[in-house]
Amino acid sequence: MEFESLWAGFTEIGDDPRMVIMWAIAGFLFYWGIAQKKEPLLLLPIAAGILFANMPLEALTREAGPDGDEGLFRFFQENALNNDLMPLLIFMGLGAATDFEPVLSSPRSLLLGAGAQFGVFVALLGALLLSFTGVFDFGLLEAASIGIIGGADGPTTIFISNKMHEYGVNNGIEVSNIVGATTVAAYSYMALVPIIQPPVIKLLTTQRERRIRMEYSAKPVSRRVKIMFPILTTIVIGVLVPQAVPLIGIMMFGNLIREPGVVPRLANTAQNELMNIVIILLGLTVGSLMPGRVFLQTETIGIFLLGLFAFMVATVSGLLLAKTMNLFNRKNPINPMIGAAGVSAVPMAARVVQDMASKEDPDNFILMHAMGPNIAGVIGTATVAGILLNIVPQLVS
């Protein structure tokens, strides 16, 4: 009897071999982050969280009970993820780290950022259609949570998934708890932007289009405009889309402590130390939501496939909008690849676009042009989330 505990780990693996499959998935993410150096800030903690979630006895993710106290990651899931604390802190840090000058100096980038949100609505409709066929059982609340994955915005996905699930539970509406699956999907696609986007971009653009050069001569934006922008944006969004205020408002607050330059300690803390701590904890917590028994299910795989489809549609819609804009602006065409940066994965999508441009022409620098739609995409996805939070509950009530 005393020696049985020594074999408990092997016994549990034998009872649930899905753990080993998840080890392989974690190993792939470790390889991609370390050896390939692709988004290691996200992939390393997420992969570690996956590994911890699939250890025998689940010491770090178990619920409190007679066998022991609550696991560390279970605590963060319930007290920092489910109540939106970490997503909002990420948005504050993002605001403090973001220079909105590329958007303010080139307003058309807002249009490209908005165009990429088309993938959100396509995935939402796709989830509902699959439900009608009987393949999956997704209602409108779940479909909205899945659709937002198309924006490739992890914090926004957590926020809207929690709100939709909370609304369903509080109002007696049958709703599946897919917060973990949508969160992991969104962060996975954020991290895998360098894998997903290049084939889509190459498929829809010619070599000549990818070689289009764009001169960057940023129009000077005054300090006053930079200070007024986050204040006015919060007011406008607060009036038009009140449900988006937690996301947009906290992001604009982060930007407001950056631009005046009077509180550099707060700005530096928000975008560096605090942001780094939250990224570590958020990555580990998100990964810990992926035990094999939960992740390797038909519904979860369906969410991942729909999320991938949404992200690809968002990339396509941004590209096509950029190509359409060129039809009306032949004298000063834009490189259509910057349309693909309209998703919310900042700055991953913009870096992918720059890498592809450099491979076609080593002297072609379009990073700052790509940052405009990329930043606009964050605002766009958060705004779309607010719209869904306002409309969807009314439709299901």
LINGI-V563112 format. One record per residue. N is the residue number from 1. PSI is psi in radians with two decimals (999 if undefined). D_FIRST is the distance of its C-alpha to the first C-alpha in Angstrom with 1 decimal. Layout:
# LINGI-V563112
[[N	PSI	D_FIRST] [N	PSI	D_FIRST]]
This chain:
# LINGI-V563112
[[1	-0.71	0.0] [2	-0.51	3.8] [3	-0.13	5.4] [4	-0.58	5.3] [5	-0.44	7.8] [6	-0.47	9.9] [7	0.09	10.7] [8	-0.69	11.3] [9	-0.80	14.9] [10	-0.66	15.6] [11	-0.75	14.2] [12	-0.65	16.5] [13	-0.69	19.3] [14	-0.65	19.0] [15	-0.52	19.2] [16	1.41	22.2] [17	-0.11	24.1] [18	-0.39	26.9] [19	-0.75	25.3] [20	-0.66	26.6] [21	-0.72	30.0] [22	-0.54	30.1] [23	-0.71	29.3] [24	-0.71	32.3] [25	-0.77	34.4] [26	-0.70	33.5] [27	-0.69	34.3] [28	-0.75	37.7] [29	-0.66	38.5] [30	-0.81	37.5] [31	-0.80	39.8] [32	-0.62	42.6] [33	-0.67	42.5] [34	-0.97	42.2] [35	-0.74	43.9] [36	-0.19	46.5] [37	0.67	46.8] [38	1.88	47.1] [39	0.95	46.5] [40	-0.47	43.7] [41	-0.59	44.0] [42	-0.81	42.5] [43	-0.68	40.5] [44	-0.91	38.4] [45	-0.61	36.9] [46	-0.78	36.6] [47	-0.71	34.8] [48	-0.70	32.4] [49	-0.70	31.8] [50	-0.76	31.1] [51	-0.81	28.6] [52	-0.65	26.8] [53	-0.29	26.8] [54	0.49	25.1] [55	2.51	22.2] [56	2.47	18.6] [57	-0.19	17.6] [58	0.92	21.3] [59	-0.52	21.1] [60	-0.22	24.9] [61	0.09	26.0] [62	2.73	23.7] [63	2.72	25.3] [64	2.42	24.7] [65	-2.94	22.2] [66	-0.38	19.3] [67	-0.14	17.1] [68	3.09	19.7] [69	2.96	23.4] [70	2.39	25.8] [71	2.69	25.7] [72	-0.83	28.8] [73	-0.49	30.4] [74	-0.69	29.8] [75	-0.80	31.9] [76	-0.60	34.6] [77	-0.77	34.6] [78	-0.53	35.4] [79	-0.09	37.5] [80	-0.42	39.5] [81	-0.90	39.5] [82	-0.39	39.8] [83	0.23	42.5] [84	0.16	44.6] [85	-0.92	44.4] [86	-0.73	43.6] [87	-0.71	45.9] [88	-0.63	48.8] [89	-0.64	48.2] [90	-0.75	48.3] [91	-0.65	51.6] [92	-0.79	53.0] [93	-0.67	52.1] [94	-0.73	53.6] [95	-0.70	56.8] [96	-0.43	57.0] [97	-0.10	56.6] [98	2.31	59.1] [99	2.01	62.8] [100	0.11	64.5] [101	-0.72	67.6] [102	-0.57	67.1] [103	-0.78	67.0] [104	-0.55	69.9] [105	-0.26	72.1] [106	1.41	71.5] [107	-0.40	71.1] [108	-0.33	70.8] [109	-0.47	67.3] [110	-0.64	66.4] [111	-0.72	67.6] [112	-0.66	65.3] [113	-0.63	62.4] [114	-0.66	63.2] [115	-0.57	63.6] [116	-0.21	60.1] [117	-0.08	58.8] [118	-0.57	59.9] [119	-0.52	56.5] [120	-0.83	54.9] [121	-0.57	57.0] [122	-0.78	56.8] [123	-0.65	52.9] [124	-0.85	53.2] [125	-0.64	55.4] [126	-0.71	53.3] [127	-0.70	50.2] [128	-0.70	52.3] [129	-0.72	53.8] [130	-0.56	50.4] [131	-0.67	49.5] [132	-0.52	52.6] [133	-0.20	51.7] [134	0.04	48.3] [135	-0.78	46.4] [136	2.94	44.9] [137	1.26	45.0] [138	2.21	46.5] [139	-3.04	48.8] [140	-0.61	51.3] [141	-0.80	49.0] [142	-0.68	46.5] [143	-0.67	49.4] [144	-0.69	50.8] [145	-0.66	47.6] [146	-0.72	47.3] [147	-0.65	51.0] [148	-0.29	50.9] [149	-0.50	48.6] [150	-0.40	51.9] [151	-0.13	53.0] [152	0.81	50.2] [153	1.76	49.7] [154	-0.94	46.1] [155	-0.70	46.9] [156	-0.66	49.3] [157	-0.77	46.8] [158	-0.79	44.2] [159	-0.92	47.0] [160	-0.61	48.4] [161	-0.75	45.1] [162	-0.77	43.9] [163	-0.74	47.3] [164	-0.76	47.5] [165	-0.74	44.0] [166	-0.72	44.8] [167	-0.77	48.1] [168	-0.79	46.6] [169	-0.79	44.0] [170	-0.38	46.6] [171	0.27	49.1] [172	0.44	47.1] [173	2.29	47.5] [174	2.10	44.8] [175	2.37	43.6] [176	2.56	40.7] [177	1.64	38.8] [178	0.33	39.7] [179	-0.81	40.0] [180	-0.81	37.2] [181	-0.78	38.5] [182	-0.64	42.1] [183	-0.85	41.3] [184	-0.70	39.4] [185	-0.82	42.2] [186	-0.81	44.9] [187	-0.56	43.4] [188	-0.77	42.6] [189	-0.53	46.2] [190	-0.78	47.5] [191	-0.49	45.6] [192	0.29	46.7] [193	-0.74	50.3] [194	-0.30	51.3] [195	-0.72	49.9] [196	-0.80	51.1] [197	-0.73	54.6] [198	-0.79	56.4] [199	-0.67	56.5] [200	-0.76	57.8] [201	-0.77	60.4] [202	-0.62	61.6] [203	-0.60	61.9] [204	0.03	64.1] [205	2.64	66.2] [206	2.86	68.6] [207	-0.65	68.8] [208	-0.72	72.0] [209	-0.68	70.4] [210	-0.30	67.5] [211	0.02	70.1] [212	2.24	72.0] [213	2.52	72.5] [214	2.06	72.7] [215	2.30	74.5] [216	1.86	72.7] [217	1.41	75.2] [218	2.25	73.4] [219	2.33	75.8] [220	2.27	75.6] [221	2.14	73.6] [222	2.74	74.7] [223	-0.64	72.4] [224	-0.75	73.5] [225	-0.74	72.5] [226	-0.59	69.1] [227	-0.69	68.6] [228	-0.47	70.0] [229	-0.93	68.0] [230	-0.57	64.5] [231	-0.86	66.3] [232	-0.64	68.4] [233	-0.74	65.5] [234	-0.74	63.4] [235	-0.83	66.3] [236	-0.85	67.2] [237	-0.66	63.6] [238	-0.57	63.1] [239	-0.77	66.2] [240	-0.73	65.7] [241	1.30	61.9] [242	-0.57	60.5] [243	-0.31	56.9] [244	-0.06	56.9] [245	-0.75	57.8] [246	-0.72	54.2] [247	-0.97	53.9] [248	-0.74	57.5] [249	-0.81	58.2] [250	-0.57	55.4] [251	-0.77	56.2] [252	-0.56	59.8] [253	-0.75	59.0] [254	-0.70	57.2] [255	-0.56	60.3] [256	-0.55	62.5] [257	-0.18	61.0] [258	-0.88	61.6] [259	-0.73	65.2] [260	-0.49	67.2] [261	0.23	65.8] [262	-0.25	66.0] [263	1.10	62.2] [264	-0.52	61.0] [265	-0.77	58.0] [266	-0.76	56.7] [267	-0.77	57.5] [268	-0.70	55.8] [269	-0.77	52.7] [270	-0.69	52.5] [271	-0.15	52.9] [272	-1.50	50.9] [273	-0.90	48.3] [274	-0.78	47.4] [275	-0.76	47.6] [276	-0.72	45.4] [277	-0.79	42.7] [278	-0.67	42.8] [279	-0.76	42.7] [280	-0.90	39.5] [281	-0.69	37.8] [282	-0.76	39.3] [283	-0.81	38.4] [284	-0.72	34.7] [285	-0.74	34.7] [286	-0.81	36.5] [287	-0.60	34.1] [288	-0.15	31.1] [289	0.10	32.6] [290	0.89	31.9] [291	2.60	28.3] [292	-0.67	28.6] [293	-0.41	28.0] [294	-0.77	31.0] [295	-0.74	33.2] [296	1.10	33.1] [297	2.74	34.8] [298	-0.78	38.3] [299	-0.77	39.5] [300	-0.75	38.4] [301	-0.66	39.9] [302	-0.70	43.0] [303	-0.74	43.2] [304	-0.72	43.0] [305	-0.74	45.7] [306	-0.68	47.9] [307	-0.72	47.5] [308	-0.76	48.4] [309	-0.74	51.4] [310	-0.75	52.4] [311	-0.70	52.3] [312	-0.69	54.3] [313	-0.69	56.9] [314	-0.74	57.2] [315	-0.79	57.9] [316	-0.79	60.4] [317	-0.66	62.2] [318	-0.74	62.6] [319	-0.82	64.1] [320	-0.63	66.4] [321	-0.72	67.7] [322	-0.72	68.5] [323	-0.65	70.3] [324	-0.72	72.2] [325	-0.58	73.3] [326	-0.45	74.7] [327	-0.44	77.0] [328	0.11	78.8] [329	1.06	78.7] [330	-0.45	79.8] [331	-0.53	81.5] [332	1.19	78.4] [333	2.68	75.4] [334	2.64	71.8] [335	2.02	69.2] [336	-0.30	67.3] [337	-0.48	64.0] [338	-0.35	64.0] [339	-0.55	63.7] [340	-0.33	60.2] [341	0.03	59.3] [342	-0.11	59.9] [343	2.95	56.2] [344	0.03	54.4] [345	1.52	52.3] [346	2.34	54.0] [347	0.35	54.9] [348	-0.82	53.0] [349	-0.71	55.5] [350	-0.66	58.5] [351	-0.67	57.1] [352	-0.77	56.5] [353	-0.77	60.1] [354	-0.71	61.4] [355	-0.74	59.4] [356	-0.67	60.9] [357	-0.69	64.4] [358	-0.59	64.1] [359	-0.59	63.2] [360	-0.62	66.3] [361	1.82	68.5] [362	-0.36	67.3] [363	0.19	69.9] [364	1.97	69.0] [365	1.87	67.4] [366	0.30	66.5] [367	-0.82	63.5] [368	-0.59	65.4] [369	-0.66	66.7] [370	-0.50	63.3] [371	-0.53	61.9] [372	-1.03	64.4] [373	-0.59	62.9] [374	-0.82	59.4] [375	-0.73	59.8] [376	-0.57	61.7] [377	-0.62	58.8] [378	-0.83	56.5] [379	-0.71	59.1] [380	-0.79	59.6] [381	-0.73	56.0] [382	-0.65	55.5] [383	-0.75	58.7] [384	-0.69	57.7] [385	-0.74	54.4] [386	-0.69	56.6] [387	-0.79	58.8] [388	-0.70	55.9] [389	-0.43	54.4] [390	-0.66	57.9] [391	-0.82	58.6] [392	-0.83	55.4] [393	-0.59	54.5] [394	-0.57	58.0] [395	-0.53	57.8] [396	-0.21	54.6] [397	999	55.5]]
